[in-house]
Structure formats: C-alpha cells, structure tokens
Amino acid sequence: MRNGMQAAFGATALSLVLALEAVGQFHAPPQQAPRPAQPQPLPQERPQAAQPAPPQSPSAEHRQFVAAVNGEGITRSELEEQVGTAMQARRQQPGGQAQSTPQELQRLRRQVLANLIEARLIEQHMRDQGPDVATAEVDRVIEAVRKNLQAEGKTLDQYLASREQTAEEFQKRIEGALAWEKFQRQEMSPQNLKKLYEDERQRFGEASFEQVQPQLLQLYSSKLWNDIVAHVKPKAKIEVAEPQPAAPRTSPQEPATSRRP
C-alpha cells in the first residue's frame, strides 16, 4: 500500500511536506511495529477548547479533529484528503475497482488514520531527536510550496485552509519531513545496506547488491520507520475520535535505540 521511501530523496518541495503521510499510505513494509497499547478514546466532536489540539488560529474553533498525538491534532480534512488519495491509488492499480463497499471504505479510513498517527509520531521524534533542520531550510521549502501552488492558481493560505492547518503546524510538518529525509540519508550508508543485503539474501535470490538497491532502500526505510514507531508509540498519548485504527499484524521487533539522551 505504501510507496518506496527512496522516493522521498527526490521529492519536490510539496511532496516532501506530504511525504510522511504518503509513505504511511502506499509503502507496505515487510515488518510491522509491535501491537501498541490501545489509544484512549477521544469524545466525538469535543469542542476545540477541550481538545489536546495544535495552537489556536482565528478559525481553529471551527476545526474538527479526528485524533491527537501528544497534543498535536489530526483534522478531519487531513484524513479525508488522504483517504481520497488512497482510493484513487487503488483504482489505478490493475484490477482496481471503481467503487468501494462501505466496509472496505471503513477499513481504509481506519488504516489511513493509523498511518497518519504513525506519521505524526515520526515527525515528532525527528524534531526532538533527529538531525537539526535550520529555519532557512524550512523557509526555502515553504517558498517552493508557495510557488508550486501559485502555478496551480492557488495560494498557500487556501491550501492551509483546505487542510484546516495553521502556518505554525505547517512549519512543524516541514521540519519533521526534512529531518526524516536527513535521518534516512545518514542511516542508509553503503555498509548498512550491504549488511541488510547479506541478512536478506534469501529474499533476493541470485540478484546482486547493485541490482536490488531500490528494494534495499525501501526495506531499510521500512525498518527505520517501524523501529521508531515501536520505540515511541507505547509512551505516546494518542486520542482517537474516529473508529479504532487497525492494529499492526505481525510479530514484535526490537525497538529503536534513541540516538540522543
């Protein structure tokens, strides 16, 4: 379901901002994180003043949050946008159906929400313990996004409004995405990739290291993603208003070791 993480390396500014969400939808890792503790239910449509949501904006009281991750909200608009993207991707697959049943749509919404929650956890961990990201780097991405949107006849304010997102939240998303990209570059050394290749030789058969590098990049990125989620999710405060996200389905693995005290 998810796209290969190596795509993040060549992402445009706008796709980089959305990389963590996109990777949560289209990249199916070979291993999943261990089953986390069940999130605490979030009362349906609780007034904004009582929600552990992001910083207030002039229109914040009108926003609807479907989940909160350590106090950072996920809006209904974000969820619906990503569900629509996932449905479109499914329809474009060979044999994809034009319409989904209500049950299929419900399962998809649960999975997308679970992926968005994981993406928030990754972003937060990267901002806290990942590579440093300078303000100038974030500003350059914002300007690139602004120009991309302008070419489509849209403004940044319109884009943020459509996602029910504040400028401060948007900056945090960019910082987390940039730190995640840097982190992958740091971790995906030739030595680490070659070790993974040796560990997974049965998976690749007679193919050489050079021939399977794209698969190795995807596999290693999946491992980084899942290790971080396994490490931070049990300690996170996750509140959900939507139906319970689907739980991971495979055996537990060792959590990542924090790289900073």
PyMOL commands that set and color helices and strands:
alter all, ss='L'
color gray80, all
select helices_A, chain A and resi 5-10+13-17+19-26+48-50+60-62+76-92+102-129+135-151+156-162+167-187+190-199+201-204+213-235
alter helices_A, ss='H'
color red, helices_A
select strands_A, chain A and resi 40-41+65-69+72-75+238-240
alter strands_A, ss='S'
color yellow, strands_A
deselect
rebuild
show_as cartoon
